[in-house]
Amino acid sequence: MLFDGTTFRILDQTLLPHQQKWLICNDTETLIDIISRLAIRGAPAIGLSASILLAILAEQGEGQQELLKKAETLKAVRPTAVNVINNVDEMISALQSRNYIEAAVATAEKLYEEDVQLCRNIAKLGAAIIRPGEKILTHCNTGSLATAGCGTAMGILAEAQQCYGDIFVWVDETRPLLQGGRLTAWECGILGISHSIICDSTAALLMQQGDVDRIFVGSDRIAVNGDFANKIGTYSLAVLAKYHSIPFYVAAPLTTVDPNCPAASEIPLEMRDECEVKGVNTSTGRCSWCPPESPAYNPAFDITPAELVTAWILDTGVFTRSELGKPHWWKNKKGQDGQPVKFL
Amino acid sequence: MLFDGTTFRILDQTLLPHQQKWLICNDTETLIDIISRLAIRGAPAIGLSASILLAILAEQGEGQQELLKKAETLKAVRPTAVNVINNVDEMISALQSRNYIEAAVATAEKLYEEDVQLCRNIAKLGAAIIRPGEKILTHCNTGSLATAGCGTAMGILAEAQQCYGDIFVWVDETRPLLQGGRLTAWECGILGISHSIICDSTAALLMQQGDVDRIFVGSDRIAVNGDFANKIGTYSLAVLAKYHSIPFYVAAPLTTVDPNCPAASEIPLEMRDECEVKGVNTSTGRCSWCPPESPAYNPAFDITPAELVTAWILDTGVFTRSELGKPHWWKNKKGQDGQPVKFL
């Protein structure tokens, strides 16, 4: 994301790694389209793109009521990730104040800077778990493309590489939209991390062969009981990790915990168009290999129950399942502002 | 496969379902190329293509020693599937006899007709396990494209559909070469089976949701202890099935059991080129979406240990793990011809 004082630009992630094209985004309709077709993705990044655009529109003279209306439409754009809802809720509070322009800008800036710091904390906490020379498996993309900072799960891997210089990453290609094979592999290359791309279904064989020491994934929404939603394929990895006794970690900022969501059953799972499964559409070509008349089923996310998680790596600490009720496990903004903090 | 008396033709499965192109195959070099690039695939089908070509070459006047040399080269073409080795070994016995031309033709015809019958037996035995209205998950392609008959796992589904008319099949797309999304979906359409294509990593979510009643897969080689090799992703399904208490079956003809292979550790796993993971190459286009400098790891098969299998559906019967030592569990051809039959 870039803002030069007049134009807000977003890097089109659907074209990576082969093309770097910046999309101009000066209205909510455009942003909704950009988010819907995953030109920007990653729960923290989409939340921040929404808050930044609202601040820009406020600064450019958009009316208060209009801004509040637009904020509401942005909240619904992708149902599973809670960050966009959380961020826009903060923006709505700012936009309701008397000095709503200054408040909106200050809030958007605060959210952005906060995300950079949250990523840094997560990276430090998570990297301390990794040992030199370990082989780590990750799914989807959770790096700097997905956040304002160094990333969540990927930030941990970058930090571990910085510390030891010899970690190895198995990159799940992450069908259907290949965020692993396209984006995580690209980020590994930039960070100098030794890696290899695998089909998602190869992860089990690697675990069987003893070639995976730990698994780190991100999250789009964490329920208060520790259940969490993430890219389709995450639950599969969690079950396989349990079977092979491989530690399985979820890394996310506190802003990904949804205080209004007690458990998995309350997390909405986004269904996407079947064309994403029936072919690919990338910067180097598109093709559709299935019989046109065959239907396909395309849930974008799945839910991993808390019992399969070794630890939750939040910016506030590393929590095991027995620690889920600790003070910093989760608390919402209201709690931090002095209102009652709910615990499990 | 088609033979019109002069020309042997093989349907190019890499172009299915969008194009039906028959490849002319009148020498072993061409067949090795066709098999290597998976234009024909499926353990029984590649075994039969090898035996038929040897018989045709014998009939066309190729010398006995030359035929025996060619038979040996065919045996090595794909290391994991045992059927080609088994079939070619039978052809070698025939080619070593005095009337080697007649013997080769008779053996190739027998192997072909046997496979049709083996498939029929497997289909009947397997379909008896399925209940009306069940939702079945399958992986890769195991239908009439992969055998001389109705298929193995897919033959069972076709038979169940014939009996009940209301089964539903979840078709794993089966990365990297998409035999599920391209071929199994196509065969389901032809057979009138309700189905939906999924990304391989979606199977776990379906199991979690209670949407999978049983899983049927084929095999490229079964060890005497019941461990078996099959398309990459099969082991993942087996672990997930165990976790969710879903019955998991392997269906294959007796010719897929390797009497010389006591356990998984003796099954060679074929590694294939990384370009298959880094992109796709189909009849509707090709593209490569990964960073060119990122490596990929591409094992074509994995091994599922016997303890994860609910039952082995062979043409000779349905065997549970406690029945692995029964007389018809496995016996090699020598055993069937009157020589000592080895049991577990």
Chai-1 contact restraints between the chains, C-beta under 6 A:
chainA,res_idxA,chainB,res_idxB,connection_type,confidence,min_distance_angstrom,max_distance_angstrom,comment,restraint_id
A,P17,B,P291,contact,1.0,0.0,6.0,A-B,restraint_1
A,R175,B,C199,contact,1.0,0.0,6.0,A-B,restraint_2
A,P176,B,C199,contact,1.0,0.0,6.0,A-B,restraint_3
A,L178,B,W289,contact,1.0,0.0,6.0,A-B,restraint_4
A,G181,B,C290,contact,1.0,0.0,6.0,A-B,restraint_5
A,R182,B,W289,contact,1.0,0.0,6.0,A-B,restraint_6
A,A185,B,C290,contact,1.0,0.0,6.0,A-B,restraint_7
A,A185,B,P291,contact,1.0,0.0,6.0,A-B,restraint_8
A,A185,B,S294,contact,1.0,0.0,6.0,A-B,restraint_9
A,W186,B,P291,contact,1.0,0.0,6.0,A-B,restraint_10
A,G189,B,P291,contact,1.0,0.0,6.0,A-B,restraint_11
A,G189,B,E293,contact,1.0,0.0,6.0,A-B,restraint_12
A,S196,B,P295,contact,1.0,0.0,6.0,A-B,restraint_13
A,S196,B,Y297,contact,1.0,0.0,6.0,A-B,restraint_14
A,I197,B,V277,contact,1.0,0.0,6.0,A-B,restraint_15
A,I197,B,C290,contact,1.0,0.0,6.0,A-B,restraint_16
A,I197,B,S294,contact,1.0,0.0,6.0,A-B,restraint_17
A,I197,B,A296,contact,1.0,0.0,6.0,A-B,restraint_18
A,I198,B,Y297,contact,1.0,0.0,6.0,A-B,restraint_19
A,C199,B,R175,contact,1.0,0.0,6.0,A-B,restraint_20
A,C199,B,P176,contact,1.0,0.0,6.0,A-B,restraint_21
A,C199,B,V277,contact,1.0,0.0,6.0,A-B,restraint_22
A,D200,B,D200,contact,1.0,0.0,6.0,A-B,restraint_23
A,D200,B,S201,contact,1.0,0.0,6.0,A-B,restraint_24
A,S201,B,D200,contact,1.0,0.0,6.0,A-B,restraint_25
A,S201,B,I232,contact,1.0,0.0,6.0,A-B,restraint_26
A,S201,B,G233,contact,1.0,0.0,6.0,A-B,restraint_27
A,S201,B,S236,contact,1.0,0.0,6.0,A-B,restraint_28
A,T202,B,I232,contact,1.0,0.0,6.0,A-B,restraint_29
A,A204,B,Y235,contact,1.0,0.0,6.0,A-B,restraint_30
A,A204,B,S236,contact,1.0,0.0,6.0,A-B,restraint_31
A,L205,B,Y235,contact,1.0,0.0,6.0,A-B,restraint_32
A,L205,B,D302,contact,1.0,0.0,6.0,A-B,restraint_33
A,I232,B,S201,contact,1.0,0.0,6.0,A-B,restraint_34
A,I232,B,T202,contact,1.0,0.0,6.0,A-B,restraint_35
A,G233,B,S201,contact,1.0,0.0,6.0,A-B,restraint_36
A,Y235,B,A204,contact,1.0,0.0,6.0,A-B,restraint_37
A,Y235,B,L205,contact,1.0,0.0,6.0,A-B,restraint_38
A,S236,B,S201,contact,1.0,0.0,6.0,A-B,restraint_39
A,S236,B,A204,contact,1.0,0.0,6.0,A-B,restraint_40
A,V239,B,A204,contact,1.0,0.0,6.0,A-B,restraint_41
A,V239,B,L240,contact,1.0,0.0,6.0,A-B,restraint_42
A,V239,B,Y243,contact,1.0,0.0,6.0,A-B,restraint_43
A,L240,B,V239,contact,1.0,0.0,6.0,A-B,restraint_44
A,Y243,B,V239,contact,1.0,0.0,6.0,A-B,restraint_45
A,V277,B,I197,contact,1.0,0.0,6.0,A-B,restraint_46
A,V277,B,C199,contact,1.0,0.0,6.0,A-B,restraint_47
A,T282,B,C287,contact,1.0,0.0,6.0,A-B,restraint_48
A,T282,B,W289,contact,1.0,0.0,6.0,A-B,restraint_49
A,T284,B,C287,contact,1.0,0.0,6.0,A-B,restraint_50
A,T284,B,S288,contact,1.0,0.0,6.0,A-B,restraint_51
A,G285,B,G285,contact,1.0,0.0,6.0,A-B,restraint_52
A,G285,B,C287,contact,1.0,0.0,6.0,A-B,restraint_53
A,C287,B,T282,contact,1.0,0.0,6.0,A-B,restraint_54
A,C287,B,T284,contact,1.0,0.0,6.0,A-B,restraint_55
A,C287,B,G285,contact,1.0,0.0,6.0,A-B,restraint_56
A,S288,B,T284,contact,1.0,0.0,6.0,A-B,restraint_57
A,W289,B,L178,contact,1.0,0.0,6.0,A-B,restraint_58
A,W289,B,R182,contact,1.0,0.0,6.0,A-B,restraint_59
A,W289,B,T282,contact,1.0,0.0,6.0,A-B,restraint_60
A,C290,B,G181,contact,1.0,0.0,6.0,A-B,restraint_61
A,C290,B,A185,contact,1.0,0.0,6.0,A-B,restraint_62
A,C290,B,I197,contact,1.0,0.0,6.0,A-B,restraint_63
A,P291,B,P17,contact,1.0,0.0,6.0,A-B,restraint_64
A,P291,B,A185,contact,1.0,0.0,6.0,A-B,restraint_65
A,P291,B,W186,contact,1.0,0.0,6.0,A-B,restraint_66
A,P291,B,G189,contact,1.0,0.0,6.0,A-B,restraint_67
A,E293,B,G189,contact,1.0,0.0,6.0,A-B,restraint_68
A,S294,B,A185,contact,1.0,0.0,6.0,A-B,restraint_69
A,S294,B,I197,contact,1.0,0.0,6.0,A-B,restraint_70
A,P295,B,S196,contact,1.0,0.0,6.0,A-B,restraint_71
A,A296,B,I197,contact,1.0,0.0,6.0,A-B,restraint_72
A,Y297,B,S196,contact,1.0,0.0,6.0,A-B,restraint_73
A,Y297,B,I198,contact,1.0,0.0,6.0,A-B,restraint_74
A,D302,B,L205,contact,1.0,0.0,6.0,A-B,restraint_75
